[in-house]
Amino acid sequence: MRSPDSSSPKPAPGGAAVATALPGARAPAPVPTFEITLRVNRKSHTLAVEPRVTLLDLLRERLGLTGTKKGCNYGECGACTVHLDGRAVNACMVLAVQADGREVTTIEGLAEGDRLHPVQQAFVEHDALQCGFCTPGQIMSAVACIEEGHAGSEAEIREWMSGNLCRCSAYPQIVEAVKAAAAAMRKGARRKAG
C-alpha cells in the first residue's frame, strides 16, 4: 500500500480560474490545479483539482457521491469514512491529490446491484440507525472492522467502531448489526471455500 505522500500528481493544463479584484487591489495569485486519476467504486476518473481540495469534497461536489457525509470536517466524527485502497479513512482528512492512482470505495460502491452488502443488510435488520446521517460512515467502518478481523467480541467491535459517532445513540443496535454481519460474512466465506 502506498503512503498518502507517495502520489505525485501532474499540474493540470490551464491552471485555475482567476478571481476579479477590487480596483487598485492586487489580483490574487492563481491557485494551481493538478490532474489526478483515481478509481471510485470500480470506475476510473481523471480530474483537475486544487491541492487544498479534500477527498470528501471531491466525492461529494465533483462526483456527486453524497452518501459520504460531511459532519465535523475535522476527522472526529467518522461520518465521512470511505475505503482508500481497502483501508477505512476519514475522507475529510485526506487531500484529493493523495488519492491519485488509488482505489476509493464509498457507501454507493458496497452493494452489488440490488443486493445489499451483508453489513448494509444487517444494519437494516437490526434497526442500527435512527436519523441515518452517520449510517454510511458507520457501515464503511463496520466493513473494515470485520474484514480486518476486529469483530471477535462486543468489546472489540466497540473499540474499533469508536471513531464513529452516532448522535442518536444507536450504539447497541450498531454492535448487534456488526456481529450479525460478521457471522454472515464468515458463513459466506466458508460456502465459497467449500
Biotite code that builds the C-alpha atoms (Angstrom):
import biotite.structure as struc

atoms = struc.array([
    struc.Atom([0.000, 0.000, 0.000], chain_id="A", res_id=1, res_name="MET", atom_name="CA", element="C"),
    struc.Atom([1.333, 3.423, -0.917], chain_id="A", res_id=2, res_name="ARG", atom_name="CA", element="C"),
    struc.Atom([1.565, 6.092, 1.739], chain_id="A", res_id=3, res_name="SER", atom_name="CA", element="C"),
    struc.Atom([-0.608, 9.186, 1.192], chain_id="A", res_id=4, res_name="PRO", atom_name="CA", element="C"),
    struc.Atom([2.504, 11.265, 0.450], chain_id="A", res_id=5, res_name="ASP", atom_name="CA", element="C"),
    struc.Atom([3.816, 8.981, -2.322], chain_id="A", res_id=6, res_name="SER", atom_name="CA", element="C"),
    struc.Atom([1.497, 10.247, -5.062], chain_id="A", res_id=7, res_name="SER", atom_name="CA", element="C"),
    struc.Atom([2.879, 12.778, -7.498], chain_id="A", res_id=8, res_name="SER", atom_name="CA", element="C"),
    struc.Atom([0.002, 14.354, -9.428], chain_id="A", res_id=9, res_name="PRO", atom_name="CA", element="C"),
    struc.Atom([0.760, 16.360, -12.574], chain_id="A", res_id=10, res_name="LYS", atom_name="CA", element="C"),
    struc.Atom([-0.155, 20.048, -12.889], chain_id="A", res_id=11, res_name="PRO", atom_name="CA", element="C"),
    struc.Atom([-3.302, 20.368, -14.979], chain_id="A", res_id=12, res_name="ALA", atom_name="CA", element="C"),
    struc.Atom([-3.176, 22.405, -18.161], chain_id="A", res_id=13, res_name="PRO", atom_name="CA", element="C"),
    struc.Atom([-4.521, 25.930, -17.833], chain_id="A", res_id=14, res_name="GLY", atom_name="CA", element="C"),
    struc.Atom([-4.134, 26.346, -14.064], chain_id="A", res_id=15, res_name="GLY", atom_name="CA", element="C"),
    struc.Atom([-7.088, 27.740, -12.112], chain_id="A", res_id=16, res_name="ALA", atom_name="CA", element="C"),
    struc.Atom([-9.743, 30.411, -12.641], chain_id="A", res_id=17, res_name="ALA", atom_name="CA", element="C"),
    struc.Atom([-8.679, 33.986, -11.888], chain_id="A", res_id=18, res_name="VAL", atom_name="CA", element="C"),
    struc.Atom([-10.804, 35.905, -9.356], chain_id="A", res_id=19, res_name="ALA", atom_name="CA", element="C"),
    struc.Atom([-11.778, 39.510, -10.081], chain_id="A", res_id=20, res_name="THR", atom_name="CA", element="C"),
    struc.Atom([-10.175, 42.094, -7.794], chain_id="A", res_id=21, res_name="ALA", atom_name="CA", element="C"),
    struc.Atom([-11.309, 45.466, -6.497], chain_id="A", res_id=22, res_name="LEU", atom_name="CA", element="C"),
    struc.Atom([-9.875, 48.497, -8.354], chain_id="A", res_id=23, res_name="PRO", atom_name="CA", element="C"),
    struc.Atom([-6.349, 49.200, -7.115], chain_id="A", res_id=24, res_name="GLY", atom_name="CA", element="C"),
    struc.Atom([-6.044, 45.849, -5.318], chain_id="A", res_id=25, res_name="ALA", atom_name="CA", element="C"),
    struc.Atom([-3.548, 43.273, -6.430], chain_id="A", res_id=26, res_name="ARG", atom_name="CA", element="C"),
    struc.Atom([-5.114, 40.238, -8.045], chain_id="A", res_id=27, res_name="ALA", atom_name="CA", element="C"),
    struc.Atom([-4.618, 37.070, -6.020], chain_id="A", res_id=28, res_name="PRO", atom_name="CA", element="C"),
    struc.Atom([-2.195, 34.568, -7.441], chain_id="A", res_id=29, res_name="ALA", atom_name="CA", element="C"),
    struc.Atom([-3.990, 31.821, -9.313], chain_id="A", res_id=30, res_name="PRO", atom_name="CA", element="C"),
    struc.Atom([-4.259, 28.553, -7.429], chain_id="A", res_id=31, res_name="VAL", atom_name="CA", element="C"),
    struc.Atom([-2.586, 25.767, -9.365], chain_id="A", res_id=32, res_name="PRO", atom_name="CA", element="C"),
    struc.Atom([-4.515, 22.633, -10.216], chain_id="A", res_id=33, res_name="THR", atom_name="CA", element="C"),
    struc.Atom([-3.233, 19.093, -10.531], chain_id="A", res_id=34, res_name="PHE", atom_name="CA", element="C"),
    struc.Atom([-4.538, 16.343, -12.734], chain_id="A", res_id=35, res_name="GLU", atom_name="CA", element="C"),
    struc.Atom([-5.262, 13.167, -10.798], chain_id="A", res_id=36, res_name="ILE", atom_name="CA", element="C"),
    struc.Atom([-6.668, 9.811, -11.779], chain_id="A", res_id=37, res_name="THR", atom_name="CA", element="C"),
    struc.Atom([-8.383, 7.606, -9.241], chain_id="A", res_id=38, res_name="LEU", atom_name="CA", element="C"),
    struc.Atom([-10.809, 4.703, -9.248], chain_id="A", res_id=39, res_name="ARG", atom_name="CA", element="C"),
    struc.Atom([-14.004, 5.302, -7.296], chain_id="A", res_id=40, res_name="VAL", atom_name="CA", element="C"),
    struc.Atom([-16.398, 2.394, -6.867], chain_id="A", res_id=41, res_name="ASN", atom_name="CA", element="C"),
    struc.Atom([-14.623, 0.493, -9.672], chain_id="A", res_id=42, res_name="ARG", atom_name="CA", element="C"),
    struc.Atom([-14.851, 3.402, -12.164], chain_id="A", res_id=43, res_name="LYS", atom_name="CA", element="C"),
    struc.Atom([-11.851, 5.479, -13.272], chain_id="A", res_id=44, res_name="SER", atom_name="CA", element="C"),
    struc.Atom([-11.996, 9.293, -13.043], chain_id="A", res_id=45, res_name="HIS", atom_name="CA", element="C"),
    struc.Atom([-9.457, 11.868, -14.227], chain_id="A", res_id=46, res_name="THR", atom_name="CA", element="C"),
    struc.Atom([-9.979, 15.325, -12.763], chain_id="A", res_id=47, res_name="LEU", atom_name="CA", element="C"),
    struc.Atom([-8.119, 18.601, -12.269], chain_id="A", res_id=48, res_name="ALA", atom_name="CA", element="C"),
    struc.Atom([-8.152, 19.583, -8.588], chain_id="A", res_id=49, res_name="VAL", atom_name="CA", element="C"),
    struc.Atom([-6.683, 22.329, -6.447], chain_id="A", res_id=50, res_name="GLU", atom_name="CA", element="C"),
    struc.Atom([-4.158, 20.997, -3.912], chain_id="A", res_id=51, res_name="PRO", atom_name="CA", element="C"),
    struc.Atom([-6.362, 22.057, -0.978], chain_id="A", res_id=52, res_name="ARG", atom_name="CA", element="C"),
    struc.Atom([-9.439, 20.032, -2.052], chain_id="A", res_id=53, res_name="VAL", atom_name="CA", element="C"),
    struc.Atom([-10.209, 17.136, 0.265], chain_id="A", res_id=54, res_name="THR", atom_name="CA", element="C"),
    struc.Atom([-11.211, 13.691, -0.904], chain_id="A", res_id=55, res_name="LEU", atom_name="CA", element="C"),
    struc.Atom([-14.560, 14.291, 0.835], chain_id="A", res_id=56, res_name="LEU", atom_name="CA", element="C"),
    struc.Atom([-15.269, 17.432, -1.203], chain_id="A", res_id=57, res_name="ASP", atom_name="CA", element="C"),
    struc.Atom([-14.132, 15.759, -4.417], chain_id="A", res_id=58, res_name="LEU", atom_name="CA", element="C"),
    struc.Atom([-16.507, 12.818, -3.810], chain_id="A", res_id=59, res_name="LEU", atom_name="CA", element="C"),
    struc.Atom([-19.490, 14.975, -2.871], chain_id="A", res_id=60, res_name="ARG", atom_name="CA", element="C"),
    struc.Atom([-19.090, 18.058, -5.052], chain_id="A", res_id=61, res_name="GLU", atom_name="CA", element="C"),
    struc.Atom([-17.289, 16.814, -8.149], chain_id="A", res_id=62, res_name="ARG", atom_name="CA", element="C"),
    struc.Atom([-18.502, 13.203, -8.409], chain_id="A", res_id=63, res_name="LEU", atom_name="CA", element="C"),
    struc.Atom([-21.962, 13.630, -6.838], chain_id="A", res_id=64, res_name="GLY", atom_name="CA", element="C"),
    struc.Atom([-21.455, 10.798, -4.332], chain_id="A", res_id=65, res_name="LEU", atom_name="CA", element="C"),
    struc.Atom([-23.354, 12.398, -1.469], chain_id="A", res_id=66, res_name="THR", atom_name="CA", element="C"),
    struc.Atom([-23.704, 9.199, 0.575], chain_id="A", res_id=67, res_name="GLY", atom_name="CA", element="C"),
    struc.Atom([-20.389, 10.128, 2.201], chain_id="A", res_id=68, res_name="THR", atom_name="CA", element="C"),
    struc.Atom([-21.432, 12.731, 4.778], chain_id="A", res_id=69, res_name="LYS", atom_name="CA", element="C"),
    struc.Atom([-19.688, 15.921, 5.855], chain_id="A", res_id=70, res_name="LYS", atom_name="CA", element="C"),
    struc.Atom([-20.025, 16.003, 9.625], chain_id="A", res_id=71, res_name="GLY", atom_name="CA", element="C"),
    struc.Atom([-17.348, 17.675, 11.733], chain_id="A", res_id=72, res_name="CYS", atom_name="CA", element="C"),
    struc.Atom([-14.838, 18.158, 8.866], chain_id="A", res_id=73, res_name="ASN", atom_name="CA", element="C"),
    struc.Atom([-12.046, 17.602, 11.443], chain_id="A", res_id=74, res_name="TYR", atom_name="CA", element="C"),
    struc.Atom([-11.701, 13.792, 11.406], chain_id="A", res_id=75, res_name="GLY", atom_name="CA", element="C"),
    struc.Atom([-13.514, 13.361, 14.711], chain_id="A", res_id=76, res_name="GLU", atom_name="CA", element="C"),
    struc.Atom([-16.984, 12.000, 13.873], chain_id="A", res_id=77, res_name="CYS", atom_name="CA", element="C"),
    struc.Atom([-16.419, 9.337, 11.200], chain_id="A", res_id=78, res_name="GLY", atom_name="CA", element="C"),
    struc.Atom([-19.404, 10.387, 9.053], chain_id="A", res_id=79, res_name="ALA", atom_name="CA", element="C"),
    struc.Atom([-17.113, 10.695, 6.021], chain_id="A", res_id=80, res_name="CYS", atom_name="CA", element="C"),
    struc.Atom([-15.496, 7.245, 6.321], chain_id="A", res_id=81, res_name="THR", atom_name="CA", element="C"),
    struc.Atom([-14.582, 5.659, 2.990], chain_id="A", res_id=82, res_name="VAL", atom_name="CA", element="C"),
    struc.Atom([-12.123, 2.943, 1.999], chain_id="A", res_id=83, res_name="HIS", atom_name="CA", element="C"),
    struc.Atom([-8.849, 4.025, 0.396], chain_id="A", res_id=84, res_name="LEU", atom_name="CA", element="C"),
    struc.Atom([-7.020, 1.022, -1.046], chain_id="A", res_id=85, res_name="ASP", atom_name="CA", element="C"),
    struc.Atom([-9.179, -1.157, 1.210], chain_id="A", res_id=86, res_name="GLY", atom_name="CA", element="C"),
    struc.Atom([-8.469, 0.729, 4.457], chain_id="A", res_id=87, res_name="ARG", atom_name="CA", element="C"),
    struc.Atom([-11.002, 2.891, 6.312], chain_id="A", res_id=88, res_name="ALA", atom_name="CA", element="C"),
    struc.Atom([-10.065, 6.590, 6.295], chain_id="A", res_id=89, res_name="VAL", atom_name="CA", element="C"),
    struc.Atom([-11.793, 9.851, 7.150], chain_id="A", res_id=90, res_name="ASN", atom_name="CA", element="C"),
    struc.Atom([-12.201, 11.452, 3.719], chain_id="A", res_id=91, res_name="ALA", atom_name="CA", element="C"),
    struc.Atom([-12.162, 14.934, 5.269], chain_id="A", res_id=92, res_name="CYS", atom_name="CA", element="C"),
    struc.Atom([-8.565, 14.328, 6.387], chain_id="A", res_id=93, res_name="MET", atom_name="CA", element="C"),
    struc.Atom([-7.225, 13.119, 3.019], chain_id="A", res_id=94, res_name="VAL", atom_name="CA", element="C"),
    struc.Atom([-6.370, 15.545, 0.249], chain_id="A", res_id=95, res_name="LEU", atom_name="CA", element="C"),
    struc.Atom([-7.720, 14.561, -3.161], chain_id="A", res_id=96, res_name="ALA", atom_name="CA", element="C"),
    struc.Atom([-4.186, 14.664, -4.622], chain_id="A", res_id=97, res_name="VAL", atom_name="CA", element="C"),
    struc.Atom([-3.199, 11.955, -2.111], chain_id="A", res_id=98, res_name="GLN", atom_name="CA", element="C"),
    struc.Atom([-5.732, 9.632, -3.760], chain_id="A", res_id=99, res_name="ALA", atom_name="CA", element="C"),
    struc.Atom([-4.035, 9.902, -7.165], chain_id="A", res_id=100, res_name="ASP", atom_name="CA", element="C"),
    struc.Atom([-3.641, 6.403, -8.612], chain_id="A", res_id=101, res_name="GLY", atom_name="CA", element="C"),
    struc.Atom([-5.572, 4.786, -5.776], chain_id="A", res_id=102, res_name="ARG", atom_name="CA", element="C"),
    struc.Atom([-8.843, 2.884, -5.263], chain_id="A", res_id=103, res_name="GLU", atom_name="CA", element="C"),
    struc.Atom([-11.685, 4.530, -3.317], chain_id="A", res_id=104, res_name="VAL", atom_name="CA", element="C"),
    struc.Atom([-14.856, 2.764, -2.202], chain_id="A", res_id=105, res_name="THR", atom_name="CA", element="C"),
    struc.Atom([-17.813, 4.747, -0.880], chain_id="A", res_id=106, res_name="THR", atom_name="CA", element="C"),
    struc.Atom([-21.142, 3.605, 0.544], chain_id="A", res_id=107, res_name="ILE", atom_name="CA", element="C"),
    struc.Atom([-22.532, 3.733, -3.009], chain_id="A", res_id=108, res_name="GLU", atom_name="CA", element="C"),
    struc.Atom([-19.995, 1.108, -4.084], chain_id="A", res_id=109, res_name="GLY", atom_name="CA", element="C"),
    struc.Atom([-20.775, -1.576, -1.485], chain_id="A", res_id=110, res_name="LEU", atom_name="CA", element="C"),
    struc.Atom([-23.967, -3.120, -2.866], chain_id="A", res_id=111, res_name="ALA", atom_name="CA", element="C"),
    struc.Atom([-23.885, -5.348, -5.925], chain_id="A", res_id=112, res_name="GLU", atom_name="CA", element="C"),
    struc.Atom([-26.815, -4.154, -7.985], chain_id="A", res_id=113, res_name="GLY", atom_name="CA", element="C"),
    struc.Atom([-29.967, -4.578, -5.890], chain_id="A", res_id=114, res_name="ASP", atom_name="CA", element="C"),
    struc.Atom([-28.237, -6.939, -3.451], chain_id="A", res_id=115, res_name="ARG", atom_name="CA", element="C"),
    struc.Atom([-27.090, -5.150, -0.305], chain_id="A", res_id=116, res_name="LEU", atom_name="CA", element="C"),
    struc.Atom([-23.678, -5.831, 1.237], chain_id="A", res_id=117, res_name="HIS", atom_name="CA", element="C"),
    struc.Atom([-24.074, -8.066, 4.335], chain_id="A", res_id=118, res_name="PRO", atom_name="CA", element="C"),
    struc.Atom([-23.257, -5.098, 6.598], chain_id="A", res_id=119, res_name="VAL", atom_name="CA", element="C"),
    struc.Atom([-25.889, -2.921, 4.926], chain_id="A", res_id=120, res_name="GLN", atom_name="CA", element="C"),
    struc.Atom([-28.421, -5.763, 5.273], chain_id="A", res_id=121, res_name="GLN", atom_name="CA", element="C"),
    struc.Atom([-27.547, -6.247, 8.945], chain_id="A", res_id=122, res_name="ALA", atom_name="CA", element="C"),
    struc.Atom([-27.976, -2.523, 9.670], chain_id="A", res_id=123, res_name="PHE", atom_name="CA", element="C"),
    struc.Atom([-31.488, -2.714, 8.203], chain_id="A", res_id=124, res_name="VAL", atom_name="CA", element="C"),
    struc.Atom([-32.403, -5.939, 10.014], chain_id="A", res_id=125, res_name="GLU", atom_name="CA", element="C"),
    struc.Atom([-31.085, -4.736, 13.401], chain_id="A", res_id=126, res_name="HIS", atom_name="CA", element="C"),
    struc.Atom([-32.508, -1.205, 13.094], chain_id="A", res_id=127, res_name="ASP", atom_name="CA", element="C"),
    struc.Atom([-28.968, 0.149, 13.548], chain_id="A", res_id=128, res_name="ALA", atom_name="CA", element="C"),
    struc.Atom([-29.895, 3.657, 12.509], chain_id="A", res_id=129, res_name="LEU", atom_name="CA", element="C"),
    struc.Atom([-32.193, 6.417, 13.571], chain_id="A", res_id=130, res_name="GLN", atom_name="CA", element="C"),
    struc.Atom([-31.703, 9.707, 11.732], chain_id="A", res_id=131, res_name="CYS", atom_name="CA", element="C"),
    struc.Atom([-29.341, 7.941, 9.304], chain_id="A", res_id=132, res_name="GLY", atom_name="CA", element="C"),
    struc.Atom([-26.773, 10.736, 9.000], chain_id="A", res_id=133, res_name="PHE", atom_name="CA", element="C"),
    struc.Atom([-23.915, 8.696, 10.468], chain_id="A", res_id=134, res_name="CYS", atom_name="CA", element="C"),
    struc.Atom([-25.028, 5.418, 8.874], chain_id="A", res_id=135, res_name="THR", atom_name="CA", element="C"),
    struc.Atom([-22.841, 5.486, 5.721], chain_id="A", res_id=136, res_name="PRO", atom_name="CA", element="C"),
    struc.Atom([-19.706, 6.119, 7.779], chain_id="A", res_id=137, res_name="GLY", atom_name="CA", element="C"),
    struc.Atom([-20.749, 3.532, 10.378], chain_id="A", res_id=138, res_name="GLN", atom_name="CA", element="C"),
    struc.Atom([-21.268, 0.935, 7.644], chain_id="A", res_id=139, res_name="ILE", atom_name="CA", element="C"),
    struc.Atom([-17.934, 1.672, 5.946], chain_id="A", res_id=140, res_name="MET", atom_name="CA", element="C"),
    struc.Atom([-16.129, 1.400, 9.291], chain_id="A", res_id=141, res_name="SER", atom_name="CA", element="C"),
    struc.Atom([-18.018, -1.800, 10.129], chain_id="A", res_id=142, res_name="ALA", atom_name="CA", element="C"),
    struc.Atom([-16.971, -3.414, 6.842], chain_id="A", res_id=143, res_name="VAL", atom_name="CA", element="C"),
    struc.Atom([-13.325, -2.574, 7.596], chain_id="A", res_id=144, res_name="ALA", atom_name="CA", element="C"),
    struc.Atom([-13.712, -3.736, 11.206], chain_id="A", res_id=145, res_name="CYS", atom_name="CA", element="C"),
    struc.Atom([-14.939, -7.141, 10.035], chain_id="A", res_id=146, res_name="ILE", atom_name="CA", element="C"),
    struc.Atom([-12.538, -7.522, 7.100], chain_id="A", res_id=147, res_name="GLU", atom_name="CA", element="C"),
    struc.Atom([-9.543, -6.618, 9.290], chain_id="A", res_id=148, res_name="GLU", atom_name="CA", element="C"),
    struc.Atom([-10.575, -9.237, 11.868], chain_id="A", res_id=149, res_name="GLY", atom_name="CA", element="C"),
    struc.Atom([-11.691, -6.948, 14.696], chain_id="A", res_id=150, res_name="HIS", atom_name="CA", element="C"),
    struc.Atom([-15.222, -8.252, 15.243], chain_id="A", res_id=151, res_name="ALA", atom_name="CA", element="C"),
    struc.Atom([-14.407, -11.096, 17.628], chain_id="A", res_id=152, res_name="GLY", atom_name="CA", element="C"),
    struc.Atom([-16.329, -9.715, 20.603], chain_id="A", res_id=153, res_name="SER", atom_name="CA", element="C"),
    struc.Atom([-18.666, -6.871, 21.517], chain_id="A", res_id=154, res_name="GLU", atom_name="CA", element="C"),
    struc.Atom([-15.814, -5.114, 23.334], chain_id="A", res_id=155, res_name="ALA", atom_name="CA", element="C"),
    struc.Atom([-13.577, -5.363, 20.278], chain_id="A", res_id=156, res_name="GLU", atom_name="CA", element="C"),
    struc.Atom([-16.338, -4.093, 17.981], chain_id="A", res_id=157, res_name="ILE", atom_name="CA", element="C"),
    struc.Atom([-16.999, -1.134, 20.286], chain_id="A", res_id=158, res_name="ARG", atom_name="CA", element="C"),
    struc.Atom([-13.274, -0.311, 20.384], chain_id="A", res_id=159, res_name="GLU", atom_name="CA", element="C"),
    struc.Atom([-12.770, -0.494, 16.611], chain_id="A", res_id=160, res_name="TRP", atom_name="CA", element="C"),
    struc.Atom([-16.001, 1.408, 15.874], chain_id="A", res_id=161, res_name="MET", atom_name="CA", element="C"),
    struc.Atom([-15.284, 4.113, 18.470], chain_id="A", res_id=162, res_name="SER", atom_name="CA", element="C"),
    struc.Atom([-14.179, 6.620, 15.820], chain_id="A", res_id=163, res_name="GLY", atom_name="CA", element="C"),
    struc.Atom([-17.741, 6.812, 14.501], chain_id="A", res_id=164, res_name="ASN", atom_name="CA", element="C"),
    struc.Atom([-20.168, 8.942, 16.471], chain_id="A", res_id=165, res_name="LEU", atom_name="CA", element="C"),
    struc.Atom([-23.941, 8.483, 16.495], chain_id="A", res_id=166, res_name="CYS", atom_name="CA", element="C"),
    struc.Atom([-25.816, 11.468, 17.883], chain_id="A", res_id=167, res_name="ARG", atom_name="CA", element="C"),
    struc.Atom([-28.954, 9.314, 18.185], chain_id="A", res_id=168, res_name="CYS", atom_name="CA", element="C"),
    struc.Atom([-27.083, 6.750, 20.328], chain_id="A", res_id=169, res_name="SER", atom_name="CA", element="C"),
    struc.Atom([-27.940, 3.666, 18.273], chain_id="A", res_id=170, res_name="ALA", atom_name="CA", element="C"),
    struc.Atom([-24.727, 2.036, 19.516], chain_id="A", res_id=171, res_name="TYR", atom_name="CA", element="C"),
    struc.Atom([-26.307, -1.193, 20.892], chain_id="A", res_id=172, res_name="PRO", atom_name="CA", element="C"),
    struc.Atom([-28.052, -1.850, 17.567], chain_id="A", res_id=173, res_name="GLN", atom_name="CA", element="C"),
    struc.Atom([-24.872, -0.999, 15.638], chain_id="A", res_id=174, res_name="ILE", atom_name="CA", element="C"),
    struc.Atom([-22.887, -3.550, 17.650], chain_id="A", res_id=175, res_name="VAL", atom_name="CA", element="C"),
    struc.Atom([-25.571, -6.186, 17.045], chain_id="A", res_id=176, res_name="GLU", atom_name="CA", element="C"),
    struc.Atom([-25.546, -5.407, 13.323], chain_id="A", res_id=177, res_name="ALA", atom_name="CA", element="C"),
    struc.Atom([-21.756, -5.731, 13.145], chain_id="A", res_id=178, res_name="VAL", atom_name="CA", element="C"),
    struc.Atom([-21.878, -9.068, 14.988], chain_id="A", res_id=179, res_name="LYS", atom_name="CA", element="C"),
    struc.Atom([-24.586, -10.389, 12.660], chain_id="A", res_id=180, res_name="ALA", atom_name="CA", element="C"),
    struc.Atom([-22.788, -9.164, 9.535], chain_id="A", res_id=181, res_name="ALA", atom_name="CA", element="C"),
    struc.Atom([-19.506, -10.720, 10.698], chain_id="A", res_id=182, res_name="ALA", atom_name="CA", element="C"),
    struc.Atom([-21.248, -14.061, 11.167], chain_id="A", res_id=183, res_name="ALA", atom_name="CA", element="C"),
    struc.Atom([-22.936, -13.807, 7.756], chain_id="A", res_id=184, res_name="ALA", atom_name="CA", element="C"),
    struc.Atom([-19.657, -12.886, 6.058], chain_id="A", res_id=185, res_name="MET", atom_name="CA", element="C"),
    struc.Atom([-17.820, -15.806, 7.738], chain_id="A", res_id=186, res_name="ARG", atom_name="CA", element="C"),
    struc.Atom([-20.612, -18.157, 6.647], chain_id="A", res_id=187, res_name="LYS", atom_name="CA", element="C"),
    struc.Atom([-20.455, -16.813, 3.074], chain_id="A", res_id=188, res_name="GLY", atom_name="CA", element="C"),
    struc.Atom([-16.646, -17.212, 3.006], chain_id="A", res_id=189, res_name="ALA", atom_name="CA", element="C"),
    struc.Atom([-16.947, -20.847, 4.187], chain_id="A", res_id=190, res_name="ARG", atom_name="CA", element="C"),
    struc.Atom([-19.560, -21.518, 1.499], chain_id="A", res_id=191, res_name="ARG", atom_name="CA", element="C"),
    struc.Atom([-17.265, -20.112, -1.222], chain_id="A", res_id=192, res_name="LYS", atom_name="CA", element="C"),
    struc.Atom([-14.293, -22.108, 0.085], chain_id="A", res_id=193, res_name="ALA", atom_name="CA", element="C"),
    struc.Atom([-16.240, -25.394, 0.328], chain_id="A", res_id=194, res_name="GLY", atom_name="CA", element="C"),
])
